[in-house]
Every structure is written in C-alpha cells, then in structure tokens.
C-alpha cells in the first residue's frame, strides 16, 4: 500500500475555492509586477489582478489556470478570506494580503506551471 501524500493542516478550514484563491494571491504578492513591498507588519498590497488569456494567465514567468483563479473576482470568497484574517479588501476591489495570509500553507504550490 502506497503512503498518502501529506496534506496541509488548513487550520482555518478554508474550502477548496478559498485555498486556490489564497494560493494565487500569494503568487501575486511575491511578484513585484503585481505587488508592492511588504509594509512594517509584513502585509503586501496587490496592485491589480491579471486578466486571463483564454484558460490561463501569467504570473512571475509562469502560467496559472484561469479555473484555479476563479475566486479572485468573487466578493464572497474575498470576504471569507478577510473574515479569517488572511487579507483586507478595499472598496476598489484590490486586496492586501496579511502576513498571516502570505505564510498560510495552502498545500497548492503546484498552481504555477512553467511558461513555455
């Protein structure tokens, strides 16, 4: 019997859409083309959201499936992540990922595929 891969603990009980959205936001927060530097608290403002090119979009020299990013423009998903202290959303639809949100282990490091 093969051992099962270890899954992230997910202490905030995020659903799969919330986890995928947070993972994409973490990628954006680490890409200077989409985010500013961390503030004194370690929070990172994301300056915009990428527009998909068909079924994908580009971040940090890689490709992310548009399906994996479907929660980026979903106000309910962003509100849930904000309630859990992982981000702050602005009225303009922009987000600031908190230090806790940046450090949260989504277990989804595979979302970013190398760009061809």
N, C-alpha and C positions, 0 to 999 in steps of 0.2 A: 504494500500500500504506500503510495507516494504521500509525503507530508504536504499539508496545505500551506500555501504562502501566508506569511504573517500579514495581517491586516492592521491598518492604523487604528488606534484606540477610539477615535472620534468621541471625545468626552462631551462635546456639545450636542451630540445626537443629530448632526446635520443629515438631511436626506441626500439622495444622490445628485439631484439638481443643484442643491446648495453647495455640496462638495465640489462638483465640477466648476461651478461659478467661482468659488473661492480659489480654486487651483488656477484658473485663467487670470483672475485678478492678481494673484501672487506673481505670475509670469509678467504681467503688465507692470507691476510695481518694481520688478527687478530690471526692467528695460528702460534706459534713460530716454528713449524716444517717446515713451508714453507716460513717464512719471518724473516727479521731482525728487530731490534728495530727501532722506528721512529728516523729520523735524527733531526737536530736542527729546520728545517722548518716543521716537522711533517709528512714528506714523509716516506713511508715504501717500502723498496726493497723486491720484491718477488723473492726468490732464485730458484724457479723451478715451473713447472706445473705438477699436478698429472696425472698419466696415468689411463684411465678408466678400470674398471673391468667389461667388458660386457656393461651394460647400466647405470653404475654409477661409482662414485669414492668416496673416503673417505677424509674428512677434519674435523679436530677438533672433532673427536669422532662421527661425523655424516656422512650422506650419501647425495650426490648431484647427481641428474640425469645427465648423460652424455649429454642429449639433452639440458639441461639448460646451459651447459658449452661449447656448440659448437662454440662459438665465441672466446674462449681462444687462439686458434691457427690460427685465421683468421686475417691476417695482415690488412685488410680493417677495421675491427671492432676496432682493437687496434689503428690504425691511426686516426679514427674518435674520439675515446676517448682521444687521445693525443691532437688533434686539439682543443678539448673543455677544455683542461687543467686538465683533470682528471687523467692522467697518463703520464709517459715518457717511451718509449720503447727503448731498446738497440738493436744494430745490432745482438746480440746473441739471440734475441727473448725473453729476460727477460723483466720484467716491474717493474717500481717503481710507486706505487700508490701515488699521491699527497695528501696532507692534504685535499684538496677540494674533491678529489675522495673518500677518506675514509669517509668523512662526508656526501656525497651526498645521499639523501634519494631515494633509488630505489623503495621503496614500495614492495620489494620482500623478506622480511625476512623469508618467508616460504620455501625458496630453500633448506635449510639444514634440513634434516629429521633425527630423532634419529637413531643411528646404533643399529642393533639387536645383 
